[in-house]
Structure formats: C-alpha cells, structure tokens
Amino acid sequence: MDFVSIPVLQTLLLAIMFLAVFVEIKTGGMGAGILLGLVAAGVFWGSQYVKGLVDLYQIAIFLAGILCIIVEMLLPTVGLLAGVGVAAMLYSVVLALGGDINALYAMLIAFTAAIVLFALIVKRLPSSRLWSHVVLKDQSRTNRGYVSSTPKDNLLGKTGEVLSELRPAGSALIDGVPVDVVSEGVFVAKGTAVRVVAVEGSRVVVRKS
C-alpha cells in the first residue's frame, strides 16, 4: 500500500503545505518554509496523480493559488490575491481528496493544525509587507492624538436645564452646551433644572436642582 494513501499522512502533508503558505505570507521570503512546503506538495500531488486520483485540472488550480500568493507578496493588493490564492488551494485539495465530506474534514483538520503550529512560531518570524496589510498593528494612543471621549470632569457641580425627558437618559443644556446625561434612575421632565452630581468617564449623572 502506498504510504501517502494513509489518511493521517495525507493530513500531515496538507498541514505542512498550509504552514508553509502562512510562513511565507508572514516573512515574504523564499526560505526553508516554502522549500518544505514544495516538497510536501510534490509528494502529495505526485502520489495522487500517479494513482489516478487527480488530474491536471486540480493541480493547475493549486498552482494558480500559489501564484496568486506570490504575486500578492511582490505587489501587495491589500490581501485580495492572497485570499483568492488560499481559496483556490483549499478547493483543489478538497477535489484531490475526493470532494466529499471526508475530504472537508481532512482539510479542516490540516488547516487547523497548521494554524496552531503557526501561532506557536509566529513571534520568531520577521514580518513582510503583506503581513502588515493582514494584521493591524497601529494602536489608538493618547500621545498620537486619540482619545476615547472628551473629559467632562469640569461639569461636576454645574447646573442646567433638561432638554429632553430623562427616562433616565436624555440631554440637558449645561453652560449653554447640550450634554448627554442620565438621571439617578428617576424620571425628570423637560425644562426641569438639574445639577451634575457625578461624572464617570463619559457618563454625566444629574439630579433635580
């Protein structure tokens, strides 16, 4: 019996192929990862082709997927070609494994295993331009001008007039500026005079004055 026909070994070869793709997207280079992936792909597809389980159509789809990923690494298109490439590879693998539910299971197991292995080594790998498009690295920091909300501590103790009924949330005119406020859990009618008794972040609590 051909050793590559064993489901576990087929799944292992697929996991290696997927892992190689992830590594190359992360690093953007032609290193040992892609070499190992090509060897695994050659063994997998060669064995399937010799046994007559696949034809050139499935192999062509797989190669087209790899080509899309390579082009994406050279000329980044915000991940579009990489997505098409991965989808083409997954489709060709399902066809190669018989195109049934068992093929989907094998592919999902291999894909999951590749993701787990990739997650374990991702911090040790350099990043490519494509990876910077896939993963968001910017942070909304205060020193870069980003704030979650405008501080409202200066409103504490000030008085105003309710613009819309508080049930318990609504708005009030404080220092001539409309402010979103909330009462202490009681209904407050429009036009009622109120005083700010607490400011909790962006939450302004008022009480009847």
C-alpha positions as CSV (number, residue, x, y, z in Angstrom):
1,M,0.0,0.0,0.0
2,D,1.3,3.5,-0.9
3,F,2.2,5.2,2.4
4,V,0.8,8.5,1.1
5,S,-2.6,7.0,0.8
6,I,-2.8,6.7,4.6
7,P,-5.2,9.5,5.8
8,V,-3.1,10.6,8.7
9,L,0.0,11.1,6.4
10,Q,-2.1,12.9,3.8
11,T,-3.4,15.2,6.5
12,L,0.2,15.8,7.7
13,L,1.3,16.7,4.2
14,L,-1.5,19.1,3.9
15,A,-0.7,20.7,7.2
16,I,2.9,21.2,6.1
17,M,1.7,22.9,2.9
18,F,-0.6,25.2,4.7
19,L,2.0,26.1,7.3
20,A,4.5,26.9,4.5
21,V,1.9,29.3,3.0
22,F,1.4,31.0,6.4
23,V,5.1,31.3,7.0
24,E,5.7,32.9,3.5
25,I,2.9,35.4,4.0
26,K,4.4,36.4,7.3
27,T,8.0,36.6,6.1
28,G,7.6,37.4,2.5
29,G,10.8,35.4,1.6
30,M,11.8,32.2,-0.2
31,G,13.2,30.4,2.8
32,A,13.2,26.9,4.3
33,G,9.4,27.1,4.9
34,I,8.5,27.4,1.3
35,L,11.0,24.6,0.4
36,L,9.5,22.3,2.9
37,G,6.0,23.2,1.6
38,L,7.0,22.5,-2.0
39,V,8.4,19.1,-1.0
40,A,5.2,18.2,0.8
41,A,3.1,19.4,-2.1
42,G,5.2,17.4,-4.6
43,V,4.8,14.2,-2.6
44,F,1.1,14.8,-2.1
45,W,0.1,15.7,-5.6
46,G,2.6,13.3,-7.2
47,S,1.2,10.4,-5.3
48,Q,-2.4,11.3,-6.0
49,Y,-1.6,11.8,-9.7
50,V,0.2,8.5,-10.1
51,K,-2.7,6.7,-8.6
52,G,-5.1,8.5,-11.0
53,L,-7.0,10.2,-8.2
54,V,-6.4,13.7,-9.6
55,D,-5.9,15.2,-13.0
56,L,-4.0,18.2,-14.3
57,Y,-7.1,20.4,-13.6
58,Q,-6.8,20.1,-9.8
59,I,-3.1,20.5,-9.9
60,A,-3.5,23.7,-12.1
61,I,-5.9,25.2,-9.6
62,F,-3.4,24.6,-6.7
63,L,-0.6,26.1,-8.7
64,A,-2.7,29.1,-9.6
65,G,-3.4,29.6,-5.9
66,I,0.3,29.6,-5.1
67,L,0.9,32.0,-8.0
68,C,-1.7,34.4,-6.6
69,I,0.0,34.4,-3.2
70,I,3.5,35.0,-4.8
71,V,2.1,38.0,-6.8
72,E,0.5,39.3,-3.6
73,M,3.8,39.2,-1.8
74,L,5.6,41.1,-4.6
75,L,2.8,43.6,-5.4
76,P,0.5,43.9,-2.3
77,T,-3.1,44.4,-3.2
78,V,-4.5,44.7,0.3
79,G,-4.7,40.9,0.6
80,L,-7.2,40.3,-2.3
81,L,-4.9,38.0,-4.3
82,A,-3.8,36.2,-1.2
83,G,-7.4,35.4,-0.3
84,V,-8.1,34.2,-3.8
85,G,-4.9,32.1,-3.7
86,V,-5.8,30.4,-0.4
87,A,-9.4,29.7,-1.6
88,A,-8.1,28.1,-4.8
89,M,-5.6,25.9,-2.8
90,L,-8.4,24.8,-0.4
91,Y,-10.7,24.0,-3.3
92,S,-8.1,22.0,-5.2
93,V,-7.2,20.0,-2.0
94,V,-10.9,19.1,-1.4
95,L,-11.2,17.8,-5.0
96,A,-7.9,15.9,-4.7
97,L,-9.3,14.1,-1.6
98,G,-12.5,13.0,-3.3
99,G,-14.7,16.1,-3.0
100,D,-16.8,14.6,-0.2
101,I,-17.5,15.3,3.4
102,N,-14.4,13.3,4.5
103,A,-12.3,15.5,2.3
104,L,-13.6,18.6,4.1
105,Y,-12.9,17.0,7.5
106,A,-9.3,16.2,6.5
107,M,-8.7,19.6,5.0
108,L,-10.1,21.4,8.1
109,I,-8.0,19.2,10.4
110,A,-4.9,20.0,8.4
111,F,-5.8,23.7,8.2
112,T,-6.4,23.9,12.0
113,A,-3.1,22.1,12.8
114,A,-1.2,24.5,10.5
115,I,-2.8,27.5,12.3
116,V,-1.8,26.1,15.7
117,L,1.8,25.4,14.6
118,F,2.0,28.9,13.0
119,A,0.7,30.5,16.2
120,L,3.5,28.9,18.1
121,I,6.3,30.2,15.9
122,V,4.8,33.5,14.6
123,K,6.7,35.7,17.1
124,R,10.0,34.3,15.9
125,L,9.4,35.2,12.3
126,P,10.1,38.6,10.6
127,S,7.2,40.4,9.0
128,S,6.6,41.1,5.4
129,R,4.7,44.0,3.7
130,L,1.8,41.6,3.0
131,W,1.6,40.7,6.7
132,S,1.4,44.4,7.6
133,H,-1.8,44.5,5.4
134,V,-3.2,41.4,7.0
135,V,-2.6,42.3,10.7
136,L,-3.5,45.7,12.2
137,K,-0.5,46.9,14.3
138,D,-1.4,50.6,14.8
139,Q,-2.8,51.5,18.2
140,S,-5.0,54.4,19.1
141,R,-2.8,56.0,21.7
142,T,-3.4,59.2,23.6
143,N,0.1,60.6,22.6
144,R,-0.9,60.2,19.0
145,G,-4.0,62.4,19.4
146,Y,-6.6,59.6,20.0
147,V,-9.0,59.9,22.9
148,S,-11.9,57.6,23.8
149,S,-14.0,60.5,24.8
150,T,-13.8,64.1,25.8
151,P,-13.1,64.6,29.5
152,K,-16.2,66.0,31.3
153,D,-14.9,66.4,34.9
154,N,-15.3,70.2,34.6
155,L,-19.1,69.7,34.5
156,L,-19.2,68.4,38.1
157,G,-21.4,70.7,40.3
158,K,-22.7,72.8,37.5
159,T,-26.4,73.3,36.9
160,G,-28.5,73.3,33.7
161,E,-31.9,72.6,32.2
162,V,-33.3,69.3,30.8
163,L,-33.7,69.5,27.0
164,S,-35.4,66.1,26.6
165,E,-37.2,63.9,29.2
166,L,-34.8,61.8,31.2
167,R,-36.0,58.2,31.3
168,P,-33.4,58.1,32.8
169,A,-31.2,59.1,29.9
170,G,-31.6,62.2,27.8
171,S,-29.9,65.5,27.3
172,A,-29.5,68.8,29.2
173,L,-28.3,72.3,28.5
174,I,-25.3,72.9,30.7
175,D,-23.2,76.1,30.3
176,G,-25.1,76.7,27.1
177,V,-23.9,73.4,25.6
178,P,-26.2,70.3,25.1
179,V,-24.8,67.3,27.0
180,D,-25.9,63.7,27.1
181,V,-26.8,63.0,30.7
182,V,-28.5,60.4,32.9
183,S,-30.6,60.8,36.0
184,E,-30.3,58.8,39.2
185,G,-32.8,56.3,37.9
186,V,-35.9,58.6,38.2
187,F,-37.9,60.4,35.5
188,V,-37.1,64.0,35.0
189,A,-39.4,66.2,32.9
190,K,-38.3,68.5,30.1
191,G,-37.4,72.0,31.4
192,T,-36.5,70.9,34.9
193,A,-33.5,72.5,36.5
194,V,-30.8,69.9,37.3
195,R,-27.3,69.8,38.8
196,V,-24.4,67.5,37.8
197,V,-23.7,65.2,40.8
198,A,-21.2,62.8,39.3
199,V,-19.0,62.3,36.2
200,E,-18.0,58.7,35.5
201,G,-15.9,58.8,32.3
202,S,-18.3,60.0,29.6
203,R,-21.3,59.3,31.8
204,V,-22.8,62.5,33.4
205,V,-25.2,62.0,36.2
206,V,-27.7,64.7,37.1
207,R,-30.2,65.3,39.9
208,K,-33.1,67.7,40.2
209,S,-31.8,71.0,41.4
